[in-house]
Amino acid sequence: MGSTGKQTYSDTKSSSDVEYEESSSEVVQKDPYSPLVAPIVASFNDRIRPLLDAVDKLRNLMVMEEGIELPTIVVVGDQSSGKSSVLESLARISLPRGQGICTRVPLVVRLQNHTEPEPELSLEYKGRVVHTDELHVAGAISVATDVIAGNGKGISKTPLTLVVKKKGVPDLTMVDLPGITRVPVHGQPENIYDQIKDIIMEYIKPEASIILNVLSATVDFSTCESIRMSQSVDKTGERTLAVVTKSDKSPEGLFEKVTADDVNIGLGYVCVRNRVGDETYREARAEEARLFETHPLLSKIDKSIVGIPVLSQKLMMIQAKSIDRSLPDIDKKINDKLSQSLSEFRKLPRSISSTAEALTTFMRIIGAVKEALRKILLRGEFHEYPDEKKMHCTARLVEMLNAFSDELHGCPESDPKRKFLIEEFECLEEAKEISLPNFLPRTAFLSILQSKVNGISSIPIAFIDKLWSYVEEVVIAVLMNHVEDYYQLQLSTRRAGLNLIEKMKEKSMKWVMEVIEMEKLTDYTCNPEFLKDSNRLMCQKEAFMTEVNDTSRFRMDLEGFGWIEFENLRQFPHLLDQAFDLRMRIVAYWKVVLRRLVDSMALNLRLSLDNLVNKELEMEIVNELMGPHGNGIERLMEESPAVATKRGKLTATVKKLKECREILANIRGRITNCGD
């Protein structure tokens, strides 16, 4: 993966390599920051730099907000583990230092090998670019951090980008995250640990992230919080590289720690020495090389895993491999996400900019609503709502009518055996008049009929209420479905729909009350079933009278009525003949009344629904929209907050993804050749 030993460094002499020579017992450092001259290194940088630039551009465009993972080297470590010193050594610049958390925001460090002798440094955050220099960069970072996270000691998820173009630095992009601390100091929020953990997990969880775990040689690695966090997302350690700092402070047992690898670091260890005091970076690297060459304990550690130059080269190689592996998938995901966003954008309602457009749109909506209601309420077509049983309206309406019929026929007034002849006796007693005997009083028939109609009168009324409540649900659902993209129409159409249903319900209620009154007013039918049923029932009269008059008999099975007890009937021998006739005619006629109620209810319902869809609805909506509360058709030109927000978000996403696609198009040949 990386260079393995002193000979390699002598041979390659890259900008990140250090060549050492031994003279007597002394280690002399040649130029550790010489320009890139070795052909293999120059070729490597020529190949990887455009890819790294492309990834950095994608990162600047915040493409990760669209759920697209970018290959990222994420620097994590416990507080005071030496993270800043490692980054300083790689970038050869000074970063903010001090007590407590120095890094309070994600710091994206972009290192670029620069051919010019003068370095170029800049900070990018919140849409601005601030140029700085090596002398003032630490202060500029502190100022920018205060702008992002505030002047206190709190942290923020908003990133700050540091661009370092400098001769001899490795081509790397890393994200330095706040150091992990469990105990808040004065001025920090109580949940500082949770906040830091959330930021770290957000960055290290993606599979494309490479975790650079900075560990202090002075601690037991297994107790480091950063190790626990990285292990929680990278159990095999295949994307974790450990940097061991402060090797000079605690050399005892370090060889055993990095050799045993008790904490499962898949990409291995690199041991380094931090810069001390006012040492220059050149002096620090020379001291580092001398330390690992001459120290009795540290010299045992293989030279392929010690020193900032080794770390630099390892990171470049790991980064190159990660980019090679990830870019084709990123390219595909960006195209897929762009197609999805464009598809969503096309589904948005078209922006309306004139009254003529608004009127055309309104008429189209009304036409669509009426046609949808015709399908589900009148024609029984429900392909627009295949899985919504409630919207299969003709079937539901038939079920409601059948239930209405069953309720009418199942009520006590429809039981032919109920109070058999007793009610008739009472009515006949009260209907006596000065007239010829054996004539059936019509007033008695009407009295019983009116009593029975009164007994069932609440059922049609309740049915009308239930029926229109259902129709209201359907109509409002269809209306809202067709105006959901037009915020300004929603209130007016809902109000129009509710008002119309209320009017139709009131009209139906008035009609059913009239039907009930008609049934109570008189007895009439031309239905032949009445005479047929009446005659069939009357045929049993002779047998019935014989059985009742036979005192040895106590009951009989009467067709259509079941077993009839005689005990109470023998108390009215003078009314028995008329009472029987009255009951048979009432039973036969009551069947006609119930059928007539159900049939007329169905016909009235069909007519009402037809009028609602084809005549009333459009006029009601127009009147509501043009009325004092509707504010006119021009309101359609106002876009709803939800649609406006979605349109803005999709516009930004599409713009961002198109830019990303263009960036990748410029390096498509390199992506195609990734891994070659």
KALINWO-V371745 format. One record per residue. BURIAL is + if it has 16 or more other ideal C-beta (glycine too) atoms within 10 Angstrom, else -. D_FIRST is the distance of its C-alpha to the first C-alpha in Angstrom with 1 decimal. Layout:
BEGIN
burial->BURIAL d_first->D_FIRST
burial->BURIAL d_first->D_FIRST
END
This chain:
BEGIN
burial->- d_first->0.0
burial->+ d_first->3.8
burial->+ d_first->7.1
burial->- d_first->8.7
burial->- d_first->12.4
burial->+ d_first->15.4
burial->- d_first->15.7
burial->- d_first->12.6
burial->+ d_first->14.0
burial->- d_first->17.4
burial->- d_first->16.5
burial->+ d_first->14.8
burial->+ d_first->17.1
burial->+ d_first->15.8
burial->+ d_first->17.7
burial->+ d_first->15.3
burial->+ d_first->15.1
burial->+ d_first->17.8
burial->+ d_first->19.3
burial->+ d_first->21.5
burial->- d_first->24.4
burial->- d_first->26.6
burial->- d_first->30.3
burial->- d_first->32.5
burial->- d_first->31.0
burial->- d_first->29.9
burial->+ d_first->26.5
burial->- d_first->27.0
burial->+ d_first->24.6
burial->- d_first->24.6
burial->- d_first->24.1
burial->+ d_first->21.1
burial->+ d_first->21.9
burial->+ d_first->22.6
burial->- d_first->22.3
burial->+ d_first->19.4
burial->- d_first->20.6
burial->- d_first->17.8
burial->- d_first->18.1
burial->- d_first->14.4
burial->+ d_first->13.9
burial->- d_first->17.2
burial->- d_first->16.5
burial->+ d_first->13.3
burial->+ d_first->15.6
burial->- d_first->18.5
burial->- d_first->16.8
burial->+ d_first->15.3
burial->- d_first->18.3
burial->- d_first->20.9
burial->+ d_first->18.9
burial->+ d_first->18.3
burial->+ d_first->22.0
burial->+ d_first->23.1
burial->+ d_first->21.5
burial->+ d_first->23.1
burial->+ d_first->26.3
burial->+ d_first->26.2
burial->+ d_first->25.7
burial->- d_first->28.6
burial->+ d_first->30.7
burial->- d_first->30.1
burial->+ d_first->29.1
burial->+ d_first->27.9
burial->- d_first->31.6
burial->+ d_first->32.0
burial->- d_first->29.7
burial->+ d_first->26.8
burial->+ d_first->23.4
burial->+ d_first->21.1
burial->+ d_first->17.3
burial->+ d_first->17.7
burial->+ d_first->16.0
burial->+ d_first->18.9
burial->+ d_first->19.6
burial->+ d_first->21.8
burial->+ d_first->23.5
burial->+ d_first->26.9
burial->+ d_first->29.4
burial->+ d_first->29.1
burial->+ d_first->25.6
burial->+ d_first->24.6
burial->+ d_first->23.0
burial->+ d_first->25.0
burial->+ d_first->24.1
burial->+ d_first->20.3
burial->+ d_first->21.0
burial->+ d_first->23.5
burial->+ d_first->21.2
burial->+ d_first->18.6
burial->+ d_first->21.6
burial->+ d_first->23.9
burial->+ d_first->26.9
burial->+ d_first->29.1
burial->+ d_first->29.1
burial->+ d_first->32.1
burial->- d_first->32.7
burial->- d_first->35.5
burial->- d_first->36.6
burial->+ d_first->35.7
burial->+ d_first->33.3
burial->+ d_first->32.2
burial->+ d_first->30.2
burial->+ d_first->32.8
burial->+ d_first->31.2
burial->+ d_first->27.8
burial->+ d_first->26.6
burial->+ d_first->24.4
burial->+ d_first->22.8
burial->+ d_first->21.9
burial->+ d_first->20.5
burial->+ d_first->21.0
burial->+ d_first->20.8
burial->+ d_first->24.4
burial->- d_first->26.1
burial->- d_first->29.4
burial->- d_first->30.1
burial->- d_first->31.6
burial->+ d_first->29.3
burial->- d_first->30.2
burial->+ d_first->30.1
burial->+ d_first->31.5
burial->+ d_first->31.9
burial->+ d_first->32.4
burial->+ d_first->34.2
burial->- d_first->37.1
burial->- d_first->37.4
burial->- d_first->37.8
burial->- d_first->35.8
burial->- d_first->36.5
burial->- d_first->35.5
burial->+ d_first->35.1
burial->- d_first->33.8
burial->- d_first->31.9
burial->- d_first->35.1
burial->- d_first->36.1
burial->+ d_first->32.9
burial->+ d_first->33.1
burial->- d_first->36.7
burial->+ d_first->36.0
burial->+ d_first->33.4
burial->- d_first->36.0
burial->- d_first->38.7
burial->+ d_first->36.6
burial->+ d_first->35.7
burial->- d_first->39.4
burial->+ d_first->40.2
burial->+ d_first->37.8
burial->+ d_first->38.3
burial->- d_first->41.6
burial->- d_first->42.8
burial->- d_first->42.6
burial->+ d_first->39.7
burial->- d_first->38.9
burial->+ d_first->35.7
burial->+ d_first->35.1
burial->- d_first->32.7
burial->- d_first->33.3
burial->+ d_first->30.2
burial->+ d_first->30.4
burial->+ d_first->28.1
burial->+ d_first->27.3
burial->+ d_first->26.3
burial->+ d_first->25.3
burial->+ d_first->25.3
burial->+ d_first->24.8
burial->+ d_first->24.0
burial->+ d_first->20.7
burial->+ d_first->19.3
burial->+ d_first->15.8
burial->+ d_first->16.3
burial->+ d_first->15.9
burial->+ d_first->18.3
burial->+ d_first->18.7
burial->+ d_first->21.7
burial->+ d_first->23.1
burial->+ d_first->25.5
burial->+ d_first->28.6
burial->+ d_first->28.2
burial->+ d_first->29.5
burial->+ d_first->33.0
burial->- d_first->35.5
burial->- d_first->38.7
burial->+ d_first->40.0
burial->- d_first->41.5
burial->- d_first->44.6
burial->- d_first->44.3
burial->+ d_first->41.4
burial->- d_first->42.2
burial->- d_first->42.7
burial->- d_first->40.0
burial->+ d_first->37.3
burial->+ d_first->34.9
burial->- d_first->35.4
burial->+ d_first->34.9
burial->+ d_first->31.6
burial->+ d_first->30.4
burial->- d_first->31.5
burial->+ d_first->29.5
burial->+ d_first->26.3
burial->- d_first->26.7
burial->- d_first->27.3
burial->+ d_first->24.0
burial->+ d_first->21.7
burial->- d_first->23.5
burial->+ d_first->22.3
burial->- d_first->19.5
burial->+ d_first->17.8
burial->+ d_first->17.5
burial->+ d_first->14.5
burial->+ d_first->16.2
burial->+ d_first->15.6
burial->+ d_first->18.0
burial->+ d_first->19.6
burial->+ d_first->21.4
burial->+ d_first->23.9
burial->+ d_first->23.9
burial->- d_first->27.7
burial->- d_first->27.7
burial->- d_first->27.0
burial->+ d_first->23.9
burial->- d_first->25.6
burial->- d_first->28.4
burial->+ d_first->26.4
burial->+ d_first->27.5
burial->+ d_first->24.2
burial->+ d_first->22.6
burial->- d_first->25.5
burial->+ d_first->25.1
burial->+ d_first->21.4
burial->+ d_first->22.1
burial->- d_first->25.0
burial->+ d_first->22.9
burial->+ d_first->19.6
burial->- d_first->21.1
burial->- d_first->18.1
burial->+ d_first->15.8
burial->- d_first->13.2
burial->+ d_first->13.2
burial->+ d_first->13.9
burial->+ d_first->12.2
burial->+ d_first->14.8
burial->+ d_first->15.9
burial->+ d_first->18.7
burial->+ d_first->21.3
burial->+ d_first->24.5
burial->+ d_first->23.1
burial->+ d_first->26.1
burial->- d_first->28.5
burial->- d_first->27.7
burial->+ d_first->26.0
burial->- d_first->27.9
burial->- d_first->25.9
burial->+ d_first->22.6
burial->+ d_first->21.0
burial->- d_first->22.3
burial->+ d_first->21.3
burial->+ d_first->17.5
burial->- d_first->17.8
burial->- d_first->20.0
burial->- d_first->18.3
burial->- d_first->21.6
burial->+ d_first->20.7
burial->- d_first->17.9
burial->+ d_first->14.8
burial->- d_first->12.3
burial->+ d_first->9.3
burial->+ d_first->10.5
burial->+ d_first->12.6
burial->+ d_first->12.9
burial->+ d_first->16.5
burial->+ d_first->18.4
burial->+ d_first->22.0
burial->+ d_first->24.0
burial->+ d_first->26.2
burial->- d_first->29.7
burial->- d_first->33.0
burial->- d_first->33.5
burial->- d_first->30.7
burial->- d_first->29.2
burial->+ d_first->25.5
burial->- d_first->25.5
burial->- d_first->27.4
burial->+ d_first->25.3
burial->+ d_first->22.1
burial->+ d_first->24.2
burial->+ d_first->25.5
burial->+ d_first->22.1
burial->+ d_first->21.0
burial->+ d_first->24.5
burial->+ d_first->24.3
burial->+ d_first->21.2
burial->+ d_first->22.5
burial->- d_first->26.1
burial->+ d_first->26.5
burial->- d_first->27.7
burial->- d_first->25.7
burial->+ d_first->22.6
burial->- d_first->22.0
burial->- d_first->21.3
burial->+ d_first->17.9
burial->- d_first->15.0
burial->+ d_first->14.3
burial->+ d_first->10.5
burial->+ d_first->11.5
burial->+ d_first->14.4
burial->+ d_first->15.6
burial->+ d_first->15.7
burial->+ d_first->13.9
burial->+ d_first->10.7
burial->+ d_first->11.3
burial->+ d_first->12.0
burial->+ d_first->9.0
burial->+ d_first->6.8
burial->+ d_first->9.6
burial->+ d_first->9.7
burial->- d_first->6.5
burial->+ d_first->7.4
burial->+ d_first->10.9
burial->+ d_first->10.6
burial->+ d_first->9.4
burial->+ d_first->12.1
burial->+ d_first->14.6
burial->+ d_first->14.2
burial->- d_first->14.9
burial->+ d_first->17.7
burial->+ d_first->19.7
burial->- d_first->21.6
burial->- d_first->22.7
burial->+ d_first->23.7
burial->+ d_first->25.7
burial->- d_first->27.5
burial->+ d_first->28.3
burial->+ d_first->29.6
burial->- d_first->31.9
burial->- d_first->33.0
burial->+ d_first->33.8
burial->+ d_first->35.6
burial->- d_first->37.7
burial->- d_first->38.6
burial->+ d_first->39.5
burial->- d_first->41.7
burial->- d_first->43.4
burial->- d_first->44.2
burial->- d_first->45.4
burial->- d_first->47.8
burial->- d_first->49.3
burial->- d_first->50.4
burial->+ d_first->54.1
burial->- d_first->54.8
burial->- d_first->55.8
burial->+ d_first->59.6
burial->- d_first->61.0
burial->- d_first->64.7
burial->- d_first->67.7
burial->- d_first->68.0
burial->- d_first->64.4
burial->+ d_first->65.1
burial->- d_first->68.3
burial->- d_first->66.7
burial->+ d_first->63.8
burial->+ d_first->66.4
burial->- d_first->68.5
burial->- d_first->65.5
burial->+ d_first->64.5
burial->+ d_first->68.1
burial->- d_first->68.3
burial->- d_first->65.1
burial->+ d_first->66.4
burial->+ d_first->69.7
burial->- d_first->68.3
burial->+ d_first->65.9
burial->+ d_first->68.8
burial->- d_first->71.0
burial->+ d_first->68.5
burial->+ d_first->68.0
burial->+ d_first->71.5
burial->+ d_first->73.8
burial->- d_first->72.2
burial->- d_first->70.0
burial->+ d_first->66.8
burial->+ d_first->63.8
burial->- d_first->60.8
burial->- d_first->59.5
burial->+ d_first->59.3
burial->- d_first->58.6
burial->- d_first->57.3
burial->- d_first->59.5
burial->- d_first->62.7
burial->- d_first->64.4
burial->+ d_first->64.3
burial->+ d_first->66.0
burial->+ d_first->69.2
burial->+ d_first->72.0
burial->- d_first->71.1
burial->+ d_first->70.9
burial->+ d_first->74.3
burial->- d_first->75.9
burial->- d_first->74.7
burial->+ d_first->76.1
burial->+ d_first->79.4
burial->- d_first->79.6
burial->- d_first->79.0
burial->+ d_first->81.7
burial->+ d_first->84.1
burial->- d_first->83.3
burial->- d_first->83.9
burial->+ d_first->87.2
burial->+ d_first->88.4
burial->- d_first->87.1
burial->- d_first->88.9
burial->- d_first->92.1
burial->+ d_first->94.4
burial->+ d_first->93.3
burial->- d_first->94.4
burial->+ d_first->97.7
burial->- d_first->98.8
burial->- d_first->98.2
burial->- d_first->101.6
burial->+ d_first->103.4
burial->+ d_first->106.6
burial->- d_first->106.7
burial->+ d_first->105.4
burial->+ d_first->107.9
burial->+ d_first->110.8
burial->+ d_first->110.0
burial->+ d_first->109.8
burial->+ d_first->113.0
burial->- d_first->114.9
burial->- d_first->113.9
burial->+ d_first->114.6
burial->- d_first->118.2
burial->- d_first->120.6
burial->- d_first->124.2
burial->- d_first->123.8
burial->- d_first->124.5
burial->- d_first->122.9
burial->- d_first->120.1
burial->- d_first->118.4
burial->- d_first->114.7
burial->+ d_first->114.2
burial->- d_first->111.5
burial->- d_first->110.8
burial->+ d_first->109.7
burial->+ d_first->107.2
burial->+ d_first->105.8
burial->+ d_first->105.6
burial->+ d_first->103.5
burial->+ d_first->101.4
burial->- d_first->100.7
burial->- d_first->99.8
burial->+ d_first->97.3
burial->+ d_first->95.8
burial->- d_first->95.5
burial->- d_first->93.7
burial->+ d_first->90.9
burial->+ d_first->90.8
burial->- d_first->87.8
burial->+ d_first->85.7
burial->+ d_first->85.7
burial->- d_first->85.1
burial->- d_first->82.1
burial->+ d_first->80.8
burial->+ d_first->81.1
burial->- d_first->79.1
burial->- d_first->76.4
burial->+ d_first->76.4
burial->+ d_first->75.9
burial->- d_first->73.3
burial->- d_first->71.2
burial->+ d_first->72.0
burial->+ d_first->71.0
burial->- d_first->67.5
burial->+ d_first->67.0
burial->+ d_first->68.3
burial->- d_first->66.3
burial->+ d_first->63.1
burial->+ d_first->63.7
burial->+ d_first->64.6
burial->- d_first->61.5
burial->- d_first->59.3
burial->+ d_first->60.6
burial->+ d_first->60.6
burial->- d_first->57.4
burial->+ d_first->55.9
burial->+ d_first->59.1
burial->+ d_first->59.3
burial->+ d_first->62.7
burial->+ d_first->64.3
burial->- d_first->63.2
burial->- d_first->65.8
burial->+ d_first->68.6
burial->+ d_first->68.0
burial->+ d_first->67.6
burial->+ d_first->70.8
burial->+ d_first->72.6
burial->+ d_first->71.4
burial->+ d_first->72.6
burial->- d_first->75.9
burial->+ d_first->76.6
burial->+ d_first->75.9
burial->- d_first->78.2
burial->- d_first->80.9
burial->+ d_first->80.5
burial->+ d_first->80.6
burial->- d_first->83.7
burial->+ d_first->85.4
burial->+ d_first->84.6
burial->- d_first->85.8
burial->- d_first->89.1
burial->+ d_first->89.4
burial->+ d_first->88.9
burial->- d_first->91.4
burial->- d_first->93.9
burial->+ d_first->93.3
burial->+ d_first->94.0
burial->- d_first->97.2
burial->- d_first->98.3
burial->+ d_first->97.9
burial->+ d_first->99.9
burial->- d_first->102.6
burial->- d_first->103.9
burial->+ d_first->103.5
burial->- d_first->103.0
burial->- d_first->101.2
burial->- d_first->101.9
burial->- d_first->99.3
burial->- d_first->101.2
burial->- d_first->99.1
burial->+ d_first->101.1
burial->- d_first->104.4
burial->- d_first->102.9
burial->+ d_first->101.3
burial->+ d_first->104.4
burial->- d_first->106.8
burial->- d_first->104.6
burial->+ d_first->104.6
burial->- d_first->108.4
burial->- d_first->109.2
burial->+ d_first->108.6
burial->- d_first->111.2
burial->- d_first->114.2
burial->- d_first->112.4
burial->+ d_first->111.0
burial->- d_first->114.4
burial->- d_first->116.0
burial->+ d_first->113.3
burial->+ d_first->113.7
burial->- d_first->117.5
burial->- d_first->117.3
burial->- d_first->117.3
burial->- d_first->116.1
burial->- d_first->112.9
burial->- d_first->110.2
burial->- d_first->107.4
burial->+ d_first->106.3
burial->- d_first->103.1
burial->+ d_first->103.3
burial->- d_first->101.1
burial->- d_first->98.5
burial->+ d_first->99.2
burial->- d_first->98.9
burial->- d_first->101.3
burial->+ d_first->103.8
burial->- d_first->105.8
burial->+ d_first->109.5
burial->- d_first->110.5
burial->- d_first->110.1
burial->+ d_first->111.1
burial->- d_first->114.7
burial->- d_first->115.4
burial->+ d_first->115.7
burial->- d_first->117.8
burial->- d_first->119.3
burial->+ d_first->115.9
burial->+ d_first->114.1
burial->- d_first->114.9
burial->+ d_first->113.8
burial->+ d_first->110.7
burial->+ d_first->109.5
burial->+ d_first->110.0
burial->+ d_first->108.2
burial->+ d_first->105.2
burial->+ d_first->104.8
burial->+ d_first->104.9
burial->+ d_first->102.5
burial->+ d_first->100.0
burial->+ d_first->100.3
burial->+ d_first->100.0
burial->+ d_first->97.1
burial->+ d_first->94.9
burial->+ d_first->95.7
burial->+ d_first->95.0
burial->+ d_first->91.5
burial->+ d_first->90.6
burial->- d_first->91.9
burial->+ d_first->89.7
burial->+ d_first->86.6
burial->- d_first->87.3
burial->- d_first->88.3
burial->+ d_first->85.2
burial->- d_first->83.0
burial->- d_first->84.8
burial->+ d_first->84.8
burial->+ d_first->81.1
burial->- d_first->80.4
burial->- d_first->82.6
burial->+ d_first->81.0
burial->+ d_first->77.4
burial->- d_first->78.5
burial->- d_first->80.1
burial->+ d_first->77.1
burial->+ d_first->74.7
burial->- d_first->76.8
burial->- d_first->79.1
burial->+ d_first->78.4
burial->+ d_first->74.6
burial->+ d_first->74.2
burial->- d_first->77.2
burial->+ d_first->76.2
burial->+ d_first->72.8
burial->+ d_first->74.3
burial->- d_first->76.9
burial->+ d_first->74.4
burial->+ d_first->72.0
burial->- d_first->75.0
burial->- d_first->76.7
burial->- d_first->76.7
burial->- d_first->73.5
burial->+ d_first->71.5
burial->- d_first->71.1
burial->- d_first->71.4
burial->+ d_first->69.1
burial->- d_first->67.3
burial->+ d_first->65.3
burial->+ d_first->63.2
burial->+ d_first->61.7
burial->- d_first->60.2
burial->+ d_first->56.7
burial->+ d_first->56.0
burial->- d_first->53.7
burial->- d_first->51.4
burial->+ d_first->51.3
burial->- d_first->50.9
burial->- d_first->48.0
burial->+ d_first->46.3
burial->+ d_first->47.0
burial->- d_first->45.5
burial->- d_first->42.4
burial->+ d_first->42.0
burial->- d_first->42.7
burial->- d_first->40.0
burial->+ d_first->37.5
burial->+ d_first->38.4
burial->- d_first->38.2
burial->+ d_first->34.8
burial->+ d_first->33.4
burial->- d_first->34.9
burial->+ d_first->33.2
burial->+ d_first->29.9
burial->- d_first->30.6
burial->- d_first->31.5
burial->+ d_first->28.3
burial->+ d_first->26.3
burial->- d_first->28.8
burial->- d_first->28.0
burial->+ d_first->24.4
burial->- d_first->25.2
burial->- d_first->24.3
burial->+ d_first->20.8
burial->+ d_first->20.7
burial->- d_first->22.1
burial->- d_first->19.5
burial->+ d_first->16.5
burial->- d_first->14.1
burial->- d_first->15.9
END
